[in-house]
Amino acid sequence: MGDGGLPLGNPQRSRVLRRPASGRPDPARLDKVDHAILYALSQDAELTNKALARRLRLAESTCAYRLRSLRDRGIIRGTKIVIDPATLGFPLQAVIKVRLGSHTEQNVRTLYQQLIQVPSVLQVFHMAGADDFLVHVAVADAESLRDLVLRHITTHRVVRGTETHLVFDRRDGVGVTTERA
């Protein structure tokens, strides 16, 4: 894409890569093949291009092109492994609600950036509503959880309060790509 979202090069390729003014991928631009690729990868992210192409009855070059297009458009943003924190000595998980006293853009951005850098933090969600952030952590024990909250969260001058909830169990949902096209 050129500056201002103008397509460059091959008109066929440019049409596929065009984004709406919001900058987000246009879900209407996903066809049955795109949905089939996303479904297959959501079931097994380790599929090789060859295995994916064979499973979907596509030419390998077509499958590779479609995958590259899905990545270029930001629909596929990466591939991650999931590690069980308990197997590494961090069996206690918690979600910490964080409320701010000052909501300037700079304060929010700074705290967000600092929270994602804290060891033992798995995910941070910036929220609307009474709580400003939800921080999902995995720690060794209750003392480590207390220390994490005291040393890395409540010490920020913009934090008005926290509330910690222990996680007894967690399961993944089916996600948004499980629908077969």
VMD Tcl script that builds the backbone (N, CA, C; Angstrom):
set m [mol new atoms 543]
animate dup $m
set s [atomselect $m all]
$s set {name element resname resid chain x y z} {
  {N N MET 1 A 0.843 -1.186 0.000}
  {CA C MET 1 A 0.000 0.000 0.000}
  {C C MET 1 A 0.875 1.230 0.000}
  {N N GLY 2 A 0.423 2.225 -0.675}
  {CA C GLY 2 A 1.124 3.493 -0.669}
  {C C GLY 2 A 0.634 4.359 0.471}
  {N N ASP 3 A 1.155 5.558 0.560}
  {CA C ASP 3 A 0.721 6.484 1.602}
  {C C ASP 3 A -0.759 6.783 1.442}
  {N N GLY 4 A -1.439 6.987 2.570}
  {CA C GLY 4 A -2.864 7.320 2.531}
  {C C GLY 4 A -3.753 6.149 2.178}
  {N N GLY 5 A -3.176 4.906 2.203}
  {CA C GLY 5 A -3.987 3.731 1.947}
  {C C GLY 5 A -4.266 3.505 0.473}
  {N N LEU 6 A -3.529 4.168 -0.422}
  {CA C LEU 6 A -3.749 3.973 -1.844}
  {C C LEU 6 A -3.058 2.702 -2.300}
  {N N PRO 7 A -3.741 1.845 -3.042}
  {CA C PRO 7 A -3.143 0.598 -3.489}
  {C C PRO 7 A -2.078 0.846 -4.556}
  {N N LEU 8 A -1.048 0.004 -4.528}
  {CA C LEU 8 A 0.017 0.071 -5.511}
  {C C LEU 8 A 0.137 -1.277 -6.211}
  {N N GLY 9 A 0.791 -1.290 -7.371}
  {CA C GLY 9 A 1.116 -2.546 -8.028}
  {C C GLY 9 A -0.074 -3.242 -8.640}
  {N N ASN 10 A -0.019 -4.558 -8.618}
  {CA C ASN 10 A -1.008 -5.430 -9.219}
  {C C ASN 10 A -2.409 -5.090 -8.695}
  {N N PRO 11 A -3.357 -4.750 -9.580}
  {CA C PRO 11 A -4.696 -4.381 -9.133}
  {C C PRO 11 A -5.401 -5.504 -8.376}
  {N N GLN 12 A -5.171 -6.771 -8.761}
  {CA C GLN 12 A -5.794 -7.879 -8.047}
  {C C GLN 12 A -5.297 -7.924 -6.605}
  {N N ARG 13 A -3.982 -7.844 -6.423}
  {CA C ARG 13 A -3.388 -7.889 -5.084}
  {C C ARG 13 A -3.805 -6.656 -4.290}
  {N N SER 14 A -3.815 -5.493 -4.916}
  {CA C SER 14 A -4.177 -4.267 -4.218}
  {C C SER 14 A -5.603 -4.327 -3.706}
  {N N ARG 15 A -6.495 -4.909 -4.486}
  {CA C ARG 15 A -7.881 -5.026 -4.056}
  {C C ARG 15 A -7.979 -5.868 -2.791}
  {N N VAL 16 A -7.212 -6.935 -2.720}
  {CA C VAL 16 A -7.252 -7.821 -1.566}
  {C C VAL 16 A -6.707 -7.115 -0.325}
  {N N LEU 17 A -5.685 -6.277 -0.469}
  {CA C LEU 17 A -5.014 -5.672 0.677}
  {C C LEU 17 A -5.642 -4.365 1.140}
  {N N ARG 18 A -6.604 -3.833 0.401}
  {CA C ARG 18 A -7.205 -2.550 0.775}
  {C C ARG 18 A -7.915 -2.654 2.118}
  {N N ARG 19 A -7.747 -1.616 2.942}
  {CA C ARG 19 A -8.407 -1.559 4.239}
  {C C ARG 19 A -9.367 -0.381 4.251}
  {N N PRO 20 A -10.428 -0.469 5.033}
  {CA C PRO 20 A -11.323 0.680 5.169}
  {C C PRO 20 A -10.618 1.807 5.909}
  {N N ALA 21 A -11.243 2.982 5.941}
  {CA C ALA 21 A -10.644 4.164 6.551}
  {C C ALA 21 A -10.264 3.932 8.011}
  {N N SER 22 A -10.940 3.022 8.720}
  {CA C SER 22 A -10.634 2.763 10.131}
  {C C SER 22 A -9.261 2.136 10.313}
  {N N GLY 23 A -8.681 1.572 9.242}
  {CA C GLY 23 A -7.399 0.905 9.342}
  {C C GLY 23 A -7.522 -0.553 9.759}
  {N N ARG 24 A -8.704 -0.992 10.120}
  {CA C ARG 24 A -8.929 -2.381 10.518}
  {C C ARG 24 A -9.281 -3.207 9.281}
  {N N PRO 25 A -8.935 -4.502 9.309}
  {CA C PRO 25 A -9.324 -5.355 8.187}
  {C C PRO 25 A -10.842 -5.368 8.037}
  {N N ASP 26 A -11.283 -5.435 6.813}
  {CA C ASP 26 A -12.717 -5.472 6.514}
  {C C ASP 26 A -13.174 -6.923 6.534}
  {N N PRO 27 A -13.973 -7.321 7.539}
  {CA C PRO 27 A -14.386 -8.718 7.630}
  {C C PRO 27 A -15.147 -9.190 6.404}
  {N N ALA 28 A -15.810 -8.296 5.712}
  {CA C ALA 28 A -16.561 -8.679 4.520}
  {C C ALA 28 A -15.632 -9.150 3.411}
  {N N ARG 29 A -14.372 -8.827 3.497}
  {CA C ARG 29 A -13.409 -9.211 2.465}
  {C C ARG 29 A -12.862 -10.625 2.655}
  {N N LEU 30 A -13.303 -11.319 3.696}
  {CA C LEU 30 A -12.863 -12.694 3.909}
  {C C LEU 30 A -13.820 -13.623 3.175}
  {N N ASP 31 A -13.265 -14.480 2.329}
  {CA C ASP 31 A -14.115 -15.421 1.610}
  {C C ASP 31 A -14.043 -16.801 2.275}
  {N N LYS 32 A -14.659 -17.795 1.644}
  {CA C LYS 32 A -14.711 -19.137 2.216}
  {C C LYS 32 A -13.318 -19.734 2.392}
  {N N VAL 33 A -12.426 -19.466 1.472}
  {CA C VAL 33 A -11.067 -20.002 1.576}
  {C C VAL 33 A -10.345 -19.377 2.769}
  {N N ASP 34 A -10.476 -18.050 2.925}
  {CA C ASP 34 A -9.865 -17.383 4.079}
  {C C ASP 34 A -10.391 -17.975 5.384}
  {N N HIS 35 A -11.704 -18.137 5.480}
  {CA C HIS 35 A -12.297 -18.705 6.687}
  {C C HIS 35 A -11.817 -20.138 6.923}
  {N N ALA 36 A -11.687 -20.922 5.863}
  {CA C ALA 36 A -11.214 -22.301 5.997}
  {C C ALA 36 A -9.765 -22.329 6.499}
  {N N ILE 37 A -8.937 -21.429 5.991}
  {CA C ILE 37 A -7.545 -21.339 6.455}
  {C C ILE 37 A -7.513 -20.967 7.932}
  {N N LEU 38 A -8.282 -19.959 8.309}
  {CA C LEU 38 A -8.302 -19.520 9.707}
  {C C LEU 38 A -8.806 -20.629 10.623}
  {N N TYR 39 A -9.830 -21.343 10.192}
  {CA C TYR 39 A -10.359 -22.443 11.001}
  {C C TYR 39 A -9.298 -23.521 11.184}
  {N N ALA 40 A -8.661 -23.927 10.098}
  {CA C ALA 40 A -7.657 -24.993 10.174}
  {C C ALA 40 A -6.497 -24.585 11.076}
  {N N LEU 41 A -6.037 -23.347 10.954}
  {CA C LEU 41 A -4.923 -22.892 11.787}
  {C C LEU 41 A -5.332 -22.694 13.239}
  {N N SER 42 A -6.592 -22.353 13.480}
  {CA C SER 42 A -7.041 -22.219 14.872}
  {C C SER 42 A -7.092 -23.586 15.548}
  {N N GLN 43 A -7.249 -24.649 14.781}
  {CA C GLN 43 A -7.243 -26.007 15.314}
  {C C GLN 43 A -5.820 -26.543 15.479}
  {N N ASP 44 A -4.913 -26.142 14.579}
  {CA C ASP 44 A -3.517 -26.602 14.627}
  {C C ASP 44 A -2.629 -25.547 13.980}
  {N N ALA 45 A -2.075 -24.662 14.804}
  {CA C ALA 45 A -1.265 -23.552 14.306}
  {C C ALA 45 A 0.076 -24.015 13.749}
  {N N GLU 46 A 0.437 -25.278 13.978}
  {CA C GLU 46 A 1.729 -25.784 13.507}
  {C C GLU 46 A 1.653 -26.414 12.124}
  {N N LEU 47 A 0.500 -26.355 11.484}
  {CA C LEU 47 A 0.380 -26.918 10.133}
  {C C LEU 47 A 1.368 -26.243 9.190}
  {N N THR 48 A 2.073 -27.043 8.412}
  {CA C THR 48 A 2.935 -26.477 7.378}
  {C C THR 48 A 2.050 -26.009 6.225}
  {N N ASN 49 A 2.598 -25.170 5.368}
  {CA C ASN 49 A 1.838 -24.717 4.205}
  {C C ASN 49 A 1.424 -25.917 3.352}
  {N N LYS 50 A 2.327 -26.880 3.204}
  {CA C LYS 50 A 2.025 -28.067 2.402}
  {C C LYS 50 A 0.849 -28.844 2.994}
  {N N ALA 51 A 0.870 -29.068 4.305}
  {CA C ALA 51 A -0.208 -29.818 4.957}
  {C C ALA 51 A -1.519 -29.036 4.912}
  {N N LEU 52 A -1.440 -27.716 5.108}
  {CA C LEU 52 A -2.637 -26.874 5.051}
  {C C LEU 52 A -3.242 -26.906 3.647}
  {N N ALA 53 A -2.401 -26.768 2.642}
  {CA C ALA 53 A -2.875 -26.795 1.252}
  {C C ALA 53 A -3.535 -28.137 0.931}
  {N N ARG 54 A -2.915 -29.214 1.372}
  {CA C ARG 54 A -3.478 -30.542 1.125}
  {C C ARG 54 A -4.827 -30.691 1.838}
  {N N ARG 55 A -4.904 -30.250 3.093}
  {CA C ARG 55 A -6.148 -30.369 3.862}
  {C C ARG 55 A -7.288 -29.595 3.202}
  {N N LEU 56 A -6.968 -28.407 2.644}
  {CA C LEU 56 A -7.997 -27.554 2.049}
  {C C LEU 56 A -8.154 -27.758 0.547}
  {N N ARG 57 A -7.376 -28.697 0.004}
  {CA C ARG 57 A -7.400 -28.994 -1.435}
  {C C ARG 57 A -7.081 -27.749 -2.266}
  {N N LEU 58 A -6.001 -27.058 -1.853}
  {CA C LEU 58 A -5.522 -25.873 -2.575}
  {C C LEU 58 A -4.133 -26.151 -3.130}
  {N N ALA 59 A -3.771 -25.418 -4.163}
  {CA C ALA 59 A -2.379 -25.454 -4.622}
  {C C ALA 59 A -1.518 -24.822 -3.538}
  {N N GLU 60 A -0.304 -25.338 -3.330}
  {CA C GLU 60 A 0.572 -24.806 -2.286}
  {C C GLU 60 A 0.849 -23.315 -2.504}
  {N N SER 61 A 1.016 -22.905 -3.757}
  {CA C SER 61 A 1.293 -21.487 -4.029}
  {C C SER 61 A 0.090 -20.613 -3.675}
  {N N THR 62 A -1.106 -21.102 -3.953}
  {CA C THR 62 A -2.326 -20.365 -3.598}
  {C C THR 62 A -2.446 -20.249 -2.094}
  {N N CYS 63 A -2.188 -21.349 -1.401}
  {CA C CYS 63 A -2.276 -21.355 0.055}
  {C C CYS 63 A -1.251 -20.379 0.645}
  {N N ALA 64 A -0.034 -20.392 0.139}
  {CA C ALA 64 A 1.018 -19.481 0.631}
  {C C ALA 64 A 0.621 -18.026 0.377}
  {N N TYR 65 A 0.077 -17.752 -0.798}
  {CA C TYR 65 A -0.367 -16.390 -1.116}
  {C C TYR 65 A -1.473 -15.946 -0.161}
  {N N ARG 66 A -2.441 -16.827 0.075}
  {CA C ARG 66 A -3.558 -16.490 0.965}
  {C C ARG 66 A -3.065 -16.244 2.393}
  {N N LEU 67 A -2.156 -17.075 2.875}
  {CA C LEU 67 A -1.587 -16.882 4.212}
  {C C LEU 67 A -0.865 -15.539 4.309}
  {N N ARG 68 A -0.057 -15.230 3.308}
  {CA C ARG 68 A 0.669 -13.957 3.290}
  {C C ARG 68 A -0.316 -12.791 3.286}
  {N N SER 69 A -1.389 -12.907 2.532}
  {CA C SER 69 A -2.399 -11.856 2.483}
  {C C SER 69 A -3.076 -11.686 3.845}
  {N N LEU 70 A -3.399 -12.791 4.499}
  {CA C LEU 70 A -4.022 -12.711 5.829}
  {C C LEU 70 A -3.079 -12.040 6.837}
  {N N ARG 71 A -1.794 -12.321 6.720}
  {CA C ARG 71 A -0.807 -11.661 7.598}
  {C C ARG 71 A -0.663 -10.185 7.236}
  {N N ASP 72 A -0.543 -9.888 5.955}
  {CA C ASP 72 A -0.375 -8.493 5.504}
  {C C ASP 72 A -1.547 -7.623 5.939}
  {N N ARG 73 A -2.743 -8.197 5.948}
  {CA C ARG 73 A -3.936 -7.443 6.322}
  {C C ARG 73 A -4.137 -7.374 7.833}
  {N N GLY 74 A -3.263 -8.024 8.596}
  {CA C GLY 74 A -3.359 -7.970 10.047}
  {C C GLY 74 A -4.403 -8.900 10.626}
  {N N ILE 75 A -4.917 -9.808 9.830}
  {CA C ILE 75 A -5.915 -10.756 10.317}
  {C C ILE 75 A -5.211 -11.849 11.128}
  {N N ILE 76 A -4.109 -12.363 10.602}
  {CA C ILE 76 A -3.231 -13.242 11.378}
  {C C ILE 76 A -2.106 -12.357 11.891}
  {N N ARG 77 A -2.033 -12.226 13.206}
  {CA C ARG 77 A -1.051 -11.322 13.802}
  {C C ARG 77 A 0.154 -12.043 14.375}
  {N N GLY 78 A 0.164 -13.341 14.348}
  {CA C GLY 78 A 1.302 -14.079 14.877}
  {C C GLY 78 A 0.898 -15.474 15.287}
  {N N THR 79 A 1.877 -16.219 15.720}
  {CA C THR 79 A 1.655 -17.567 16.218}
  {C C THR 79 A 2.407 -17.672 17.531}
  {N N LYS 80 A 1.742 -18.178 18.565}
  {CA C LYS 80 A 2.360 -18.270 19.878}
  {C C LYS 80 A 2.227 -19.680 20.425}
  {N N ILE 81 A 3.181 -20.035 21.276}
  {CA C ILE 81 A 3.016 -21.266 22.022}
  {C C ILE 81 A 2.371 -20.900 23.357}
  {N N VAL 82 A 1.669 -21.835 23.937}
  {CA C VAL 82 A 1.032 -21.612 25.229}
  {C C VAL 82 A 1.735 -22.513 26.239}
  {N N ILE 83 A 2.302 -21.900 27.252}
  {CA C ILE 83 A 3.028 -22.626 28.288}
  {C C ILE 83 A 2.164 -22.661 29.539}
  {N N ASP 84 A 2.088 -23.811 30.179}
  {CA C ASP 84 A 1.361 -23.930 31.441}
  {C C ASP 84 A 2.260 -23.378 32.539}
  {N N PRO 85 A 1.913 -22.208 33.127}
  {CA C PRO 85 A 2.781 -21.601 34.143}
  {C C PRO 85 A 3.028 -22.512 35.349}
  {N N ALA 86 A 2.078 -23.364 35.683}
  {CA C ALA 86 A 2.237 -24.257 36.835}
  {C C ALA 86 A 3.422 -25.198 36.651}
  {N N THR 87 A 3.665 -25.632 35.415}
  {CA C THR 87 A 4.779 -26.549 35.163}
  {C C THR 87 A 6.129 -25.871 35.350}
  {N N LEU 88 A 6.141 -24.552 35.391}
  {CA C LEU 88 A 7.381 -23.791 35.590}
  {C C LEU 88 A 7.492 -23.239 37.010}
  {N N GLY 89 A 6.580 -23.661 37.887}
  {CA C GLY 89 A 6.636 -23.227 39.272}
  {C C GLY 89 A 5.774 -22.025 39.599}
  {N N PHE 90 A 4.796 -21.720 38.742}
  {CA C PHE 90 A 3.893 -20.590 38.969}
  {C C PHE 90 A 2.444 -21.066 38.930}
  {N N PRO 91 A 2.026 -21.841 39.947}
  {CA C PRO 91 A 0.697 -22.462 39.916}
  {C C PRO 91 A -0.459 -21.544 40.292}
  {N N LEU 92 A -0.165 -20.401 40.913}
  {CA C LEU 92 A -1.231 -19.517 41.378}
  {C C LEU 92 A -1.473 -18.412 40.355}
  {N N GLN 93 A -2.699 -18.375 39.811}
  {CA C GLN 93 A -3.050 -17.316 38.873}
  {C C GLN 93 A -4.072 -16.398 39.513}
  {N N ALA 94 A -4.022 -15.142 39.116}
  {CA C ALA 94 A -4.956 -14.145 39.637}
  {C C ALA 94 A -5.237 -13.106 38.567}
  {N N VAL 95 A -6.363 -12.429 38.737}
  {CA C VAL 95 A -6.706 -11.275 37.911}
  {C C VAL 95 A -6.789 -10.094 38.866}
  {N N ILE 96 A -6.023 -9.061 38.566}
  {CA C ILE 96 A -5.963 -7.878 39.423}
  {C C ILE 96 A -6.673 -6.743 38.707}
  {N N LYS 97 A -7.713 -6.224 39.349}
  {CA C LYS 97 A -8.405 -5.054 38.817}
  {C C LYS 97 A -7.630 -3.820 39.276}
  {N N VAL 98 A -7.393 -2.902 38.353}
  {CA C VAL 98 A -6.645 -1.685 38.676}
  {C C VAL 98 A -7.512 -0.482 38.326}
  {N N ARG 99 A -7.682 0.420 39.282}
  {CA C ARG 99 A -8.428 1.664 39.073}
  {C C ARG 99 A -7.460 2.834 39.183}
  {N N LEU 100 A -7.592 3.756 38.256}
  {CA C LEU 100 A -6.714 4.927 38.247}
  {C C LEU 100 A -7.385 6.120 38.905}
  {N N GLY 101 A -6.558 6.993 39.442}
  {CA C GLY 101 A -7.056 8.243 40.003}
  {C C GLY 101 A -6.962 9.372 39.009}
  {N N SER 102 A -6.082 9.221 38.023}
  {CA C SER 102 A -5.874 10.250 37.005}
  {C C SER 102 A -5.843 9.569 35.648}
  {N N HIS 103 A -6.718 10.026 34.748}
  {CA C HIS 103 A -6.898 9.349 33.467}
  {C C HIS 103 A -6.343 10.124 32.277}
  {N N THR 104 A -5.220 10.783 32.425}
  {CA C THR 104 A -4.661 11.462 31.264}
  {C C THR 104 A -4.123 10.409 30.298}
  {N N GLU 105 A -4.066 10.772 29.045}
  {CA C GLU 105 A -3.572 9.828 28.035}
  {C C GLU 105 A -2.164 9.358 28.377}
  {N N GLN 106 A -1.315 10.266 28.800}
  {CA C GLN 106 A 0.063 9.905 29.140}
  {C C GLN 106 A 0.116 8.941 30.327}
  {N N ASN 107 A -0.699 9.193 31.355}
  {CA C ASN 107 A -0.715 8.292 32.517}
  {C C ASN 107 A -1.155 6.885 32.125}
  {N N VAL 108 A -2.183 6.798 31.315}
  {CA C VAL 108 A -2.700 5.498 30.892}
  {C C VAL 108 A -1.654 4.771 30.059}
  {N N ARG 109 A -1.074 5.453 29.079}
  {CA C ARG 109 A -0.062 4.819 28.221}
  {C C ARG 109 A 1.156 4.362 29.025}
  {N N THR 110 A 1.616 5.208 29.933}
  {CA C THR 110 A 2.801 4.876 30.729}
  {C C THR 110 A 2.536 3.662 31.607}
  {N N LEU 111 A 1.417 3.660 32.321}
  {CA C LEU 111 A 1.114 2.528 33.192}
  {C C LEU 111 A 0.935 1.251 32.380}
  {N N TYR 112 A 0.235 1.338 31.274}
  {CA C TYR 112 A 0.023 0.166 30.413}
  {C C TYR 112 A 1.370 -0.437 30.005}
  {N N GLN 113 A 2.266 0.402 29.539}
  {CA C GLN 113 A 3.580 -0.063 29.100}
  {C C GLN 113 A 4.354 -0.690 30.259}
  {N N GLN 114 A 4.257 -0.107 31.442}
  {CA C GLN 114 A 4.970 -0.649 32.593}
  {C C GLN 114 A 4.364 -1.967 33.064}
  {N N LEU 115 A 3.047 -2.088 33.019}
  {CA C LEU 115 A 2.405 -3.327 33.456}
  {C C LEU 115 A 2.792 -4.519 32.585}
  {N N ILE 116 A 2.880 -4.334 31.281}
  {CA C ILE 116 A 3.215 -5.465 30.404}
  {C C ILE 116 A 4.667 -5.909 30.563}
  {N N GLN 117 A 5.487 -5.089 31.218}
  {CA C GLN 117 A 6.889 -5.422 31.440}
  {C C GLN 117 A 7.143 -6.136 32.769}
  {N N VAL 118 A 6.130 -6.246 33.620}
  {CA C VAL 118 A 6.300 -6.856 34.937}
  {C C VAL 118 A 6.427 -8.372 34.793}
  {N N PRO 119 A 7.479 -8.972 35.384}
  {CA C PRO 119 A 7.587 -10.437 35.355}
  {C C PRO 119 A 6.353 -11.068 36.008}
  {N N SER 120 A 5.902 -12.171 35.459}
  {CA C SER 120 A 4.729 -12.932 35.906}
  {C C SER 120 A 3.420 -12.415 35.333}
  {N N VAL 121 A 3.427 -11.296 34.610}
  {CA C VAL 121 A 2.207 -10.800 33.980}
  {C C VAL 121 A 1.993 -11.558 32.673}
  {N N LEU 122 A 0.824 -12.197 32.562}
  {CA C LEU 122 A 0.481 -12.953 31.356}
  {C C LEU 122 A -0.233 -12.092 30.324}
  {N N GLN 123 A -1.180 -11.270 30.792}
  {CA C GLN 123 A -1.964 -10.419 29.901}
  {C C GLN 123 A -2.383 -9.182 30.663}
  {N N VAL 124 A -2.542 -8.082 29.922}
  {CA C VAL 124 A -3.088 -6.855 30.494}
  {C C VAL 124 A -4.179 -6.365 29.557}
  {N N PHE 125 A -5.341 -6.071 30.118}
  {CA C PHE 125 A -6.463 -5.550 29.354}
  {C C PHE 125 A -6.740 -4.122 29.801}
  {N N HIS 126 A -6.800 -3.186 28.869}
  {CA C HIS 126 A -7.225 -1.810 29.164}
  {C C HIS 126 A -8.729 -1.803 28.982}
  {N N MET 127 A -9.452 -1.398 30.014}
  {CA C MET 127 A -10.894 -1.593 30.047}
  {C C MET 127 A -11.671 -0.283 30.099}
  {N N ALA 128 A -12.926 -0.369 29.715}
  {CA C ALA 128 A -13.895 0.694 29.967}
  {C C ALA 128 A -14.700 0.249 31.177}
  {N N GLY 129 A -15.207 1.198 31.936}
  {CA C GLY 129 A -16.017 0.853 33.099}
  {C C GLY 129 A -15.333 1.277 34.388}
  {N N ALA 130 A -15.754 0.686 35.480}
  {CA C ALA 130 A -15.240 1.071 36.807}
  {C C ALA 130 A -13.760 0.778 36.957}
  {N N ASP 131 A -13.286 -0.309 36.355}
  {CA C ASP 131 A -11.866 -0.663 36.421}
  {C C ASP 131 A -11.185 -0.272 35.124}
  {N N ASP 132 A -9.963 0.198 35.264}
  {CA C ASP 132 A -9.232 0.677 34.084}
  {C C ASP 132 A -8.381 -0.403 33.425}
  {N N PHE 133 A -7.843 -1.311 34.241}
  {CA C PHE 133 A -7.030 -2.409 33.730}
  {C C PHE 133 A -7.393 -3.696 34.451}
  {N N LEU 134 A -7.291 -4.804 33.736}
  {CA C LEU 134 A -7.306 -6.136 34.322}
  {C C LEU 134 A -5.940 -6.738 34.014}
  {N N VAL 135 A -5.270 -7.204 35.047}
  {CA C VAL 135 A -3.920 -7.754 34.907}
  {C C VAL 135 A -3.968 -9.220 35.298}
  {N N HIS 136 A -3.704 -10.106 34.350}
  {CA C HIS 136 A -3.712 -11.550 34.577}
  {C C HIS 136 A -2.278 -11.967 34.877}
  {N N VAL 137 A -2.062 -12.582 36.034}
  {CA C VAL 137 A -0.709 -12.951 36.468}
  {C C VAL 137 A -0.650 -14.420 36.862}
  {N N ALA 138 A 0.561 -14.971 36.851}
  {CA C ALA 138 A 0.839 -16.309 37.375}
  {C C ALA 138 A 2.058 -16.178 38.281}
  {N N VAL 139 A 1.912 -16.647 39.509}
  {CA C VAL 139 A 2.971 -16.505 40.513}
  {C C VAL 139 A 3.173 -17.817 41.262}
  {N N ALA 140 A 4.232 -17.869 42.069}
  {CA C ALA 140 A 4.565 -19.082 42.810}
  {C C ALA 140 A 3.640 -19.330 43.993}
  {N N ASP 141 A 3.242 -18.238 44.679}
  {CA C ASP 141 A 2.445 -18.410 45.894}
  {C C ASP 141 A 1.797 -17.085 46.279}
  {N N ALA 142 A 1.025 -17.111 47.361}
  {CA C ALA 142 A 0.289 -15.915 47.804}
  {C C ALA 142 A 1.241 -14.772 48.160}
  {N N GLU 143 A 2.361 -15.080 48.758}
  {CA C GLU 143 A 3.336 -14.041 49.102}
  {C C GLU 143 A 3.878 -13.350 47.842}
  {N N SER 144 A 4.151 -14.124 46.816}
  {CA C SER 144 A 4.630 -13.550 45.544}
  {C C SER 144 A 3.565 -12.674 44.904}
  {N N LEU 145 A 2.310 -13.088 45.031}
  {CA C LEU 145 A 1.211 -12.290 44.493}
  {C C LEU 145 A 1.122 -10.955 45.224}
  {N N ARG 146 A 1.161 -11.015 46.544}
  {CA C ARG 146 A 1.124 -9.783 47.336}
  {C C ARG 146 A 2.281 -8.860 46.946}
  {N N ASP 147 A 3.490 -9.416 46.842}
  {CA C ASP 147 A 4.660 -8.614 46.501}
  {C C ASP 147 A 4.538 -7.993 45.108}
  {N N LEU 148 A 4.010 -8.749 44.155}
  {CA C LEU 148 A 3.820 -8.220 42.803}
  {C C LEU 148 A 2.889 -7.008 42.842}
  {N N VAL 149 A 1.774 -7.130 43.535}
  {CA C VAL 149 A 0.811 -6.026 43.619}
  {C C VAL 149 A 1.452 -4.821 44.299}
  {N N LEU 150 A 2.120 -5.050 45.413}
  {CA C LEU 150 A 2.710 -3.935 46.174}
  {C C LEU 150 A 3.892 -3.280 45.458}
  {N N ARG 151 A 4.732 -4.056 44.826}
  {CA C ARG 151 A 5.954 -3.522 44.205}
  {C C ARG 151 A 5.759 -2.993 42.789}
  {N N HIS 152 A 4.796 -3.570 42.074}
  {CA C HIS 152 A 4.699 -3.242 40.647}
  {C C HIS 152 A 3.406 -2.544 40.239}
  {N N ILE 153 A 2.409 -2.511 41.115}
  {CA C ILE 153 A 1.141 -1.896 40.714}
  {C C ILE 153 A 0.765 -0.728 41.622}
  {N N THR 154 A 0.641 -0.977 42.903}
  {CA C THR 154 A 0.176 0.091 43.792}
  {C C THR 154 A 1.204 1.199 43.987}
  {N N THR 155 A 2.435 0.985 43.586}
  {CA C THR 155 A 3.476 2.010 43.741}
  {C C THR 155 A 3.344 3.133 42.720}
  {N N HIS 156 A 2.559 2.942 41.674}
  {CA C HIS 156 A 2.384 3.982 40.654}
  {C C HIS 156 A 1.476 5.084 41.204}
  {N N ARG 157 A 1.907 6.311 41.049}
  {CA C ARG 157 A 1.171 7.451 41.618}
  {C C ARG 157 A -0.234 7.599 41.045}
  {N N VAL 158 A -0.490 7.074 39.860}
  {CA C VAL 158 A -1.808 7.219 39.242}
  {C C VAL 158 A -2.788 6.121 39.659}
  {N N VAL 159 A -2.310 5.081 40.331}
  {CA C VAL 159 A -3.178 3.981 40.743}
  {C C VAL 159 A -3.931 4.384 42.007}
  {N N ARG 160 A -5.242 4.368 41.913}
  {CA C ARG 160 A -6.105 4.712 43.054}
  {C C ARG 160 A -6.405 3.483 43.908}
  {N N GLY 161 A -6.542 2.319 43.275}
  {CA C GLY 161 A -6.840 1.117 44.031}
  {C C GLY 161 A -6.733 -0.134 43.192}
  {N N THR 162 A -6.635 -1.272 43.877}
  {CA C THR 162 A -6.592 -2.566 43.208}
  {C C THR 162 A -7.532 -3.525 43.920}
  {N N GLU 163 A -7.917 -4.567 43.218}
  {CA C GLU 163 A -8.718 -5.649 43.793}
  {C C GLU 163 A -8.236 -6.924 43.129}
  {N N THR 164 A -7.829 -7.893 43.928}
  {CA C THR 164 A -7.227 -9.121 43.403}
  {C C THR 164 A -8.204 -10.285 43.525}
  {N N HIS 165 A -8.339 -11.042 42.432}
  {CA C HIS 165 A -9.219 -12.212 42.378}
  {C C HIS 165 A -8.393 -13.430 41.995}
  {N N LEU 166 A -8.458 -14.483 42.785}
  {CA C LEU 166 A -7.752 -15.717 42.467}
  {C C LEU 166 A -8.481 -16.453 41.346}
  {N N VAL 167 A -7.716 -17.095 40.492}
  {CA C VAL 167 A -8.265 -17.892 39.393}
  {C C VAL 167 A -8.195 -19.354 39.810}
  {N N PHE 168 A -9.347 -20.005 39.917}
  {CA C PHE 168 A -9.379 -21.424 40.249}
  {C C PHE 168 A -9.103 -22.285 39.020}
  {N N ASP 169 A -9.612 -21.848 37.868}
  {CA C ASP 169 A -9.464 -22.615 36.638}
  {C C ASP 169 A -9.669 -21.665 35.477}
  {N N ARG 170 A -9.116 -21.996 34.323}
  {CA C ARG 170 A -9.348 -21.196 33.130}
  {C C ARG 170 A -9.417 -22.121 31.938}
  {N N ARG 171 A -10.266 -21.768 30.998}
  {CA C ARG 171 A -10.416 -22.540 29.764}
  {C C ARG 171 A -10.540 -21.578 28.608}
  {N N ASP 172 A -10.037 -22.008 27.482}
  {CA C ASP 172 A -10.167 -21.194 26.275}
  {C C ASP 172 A -11.551 -21.385 25.676}
  {N N GLY 173 A -12.080 -20.311 25.115}
  {CA C GLY 173 A -13.331 -20.386 24.390}
  {C C GLY 173 A -13.081 -20.883 22.973}
  {N N VAL 174 A -14.132 -21.023 22.217}
  {CA C VAL 174 A -13.997 -21.541 20.854}
  {C C VAL 174 A -13.398 -20.505 19.902}
  {N N GLY 175 A -13.425 -19.227 20.267}
  {CA C GLY 175 A -12.830 -18.208 19.408}
  {C C GLY 175 A -13.755 -17.782 18.297}
  {N N VAL 176 A -13.264 -16.915 17.445}
  {CA C VAL 176 A -14.088 -16.342 16.377}
  {C C VAL 176 A -13.833 -17.007 15.030}
  {N N THR 177 A -12.858 -17.897 14.917}
  {CA C THR 177 A -12.541 -18.481 13.618}
  {C C THR 177 A -12.991 -19.932 13.504}
  {N N THR 178 A -13.781 -20.415 14.442}
  {CA C THR 178 A -14.134 -21.828 14.421}
  {C C THR 178 A -15.306 -22.128 13.497}
  {N N GLU 179 A -15.917 -21.106 12.984}
  {CA C GLU 179 A -17.041 -21.316 12.070}
  {C C GLU 179 A -16.526 -21.802 10.734}
  {N N ARG 180 A -17.020 -22.919 10.278}
  {CA C ARG 180 A -16.609 -23.414 8.959}
  {C C ARG 180 A -17.381 -22.645 7.892}
  {N N ALA 181 A -16.643 -22.212 6.903}
  {CA C ALA 181 A -17.276 -21.437 5.822}
  {C C ALA 181 A -17.958 -22.350 4.841}
}
mol reanalyze $m
mol bondsrecalc $m
mol representation Tube
mol addrep $m
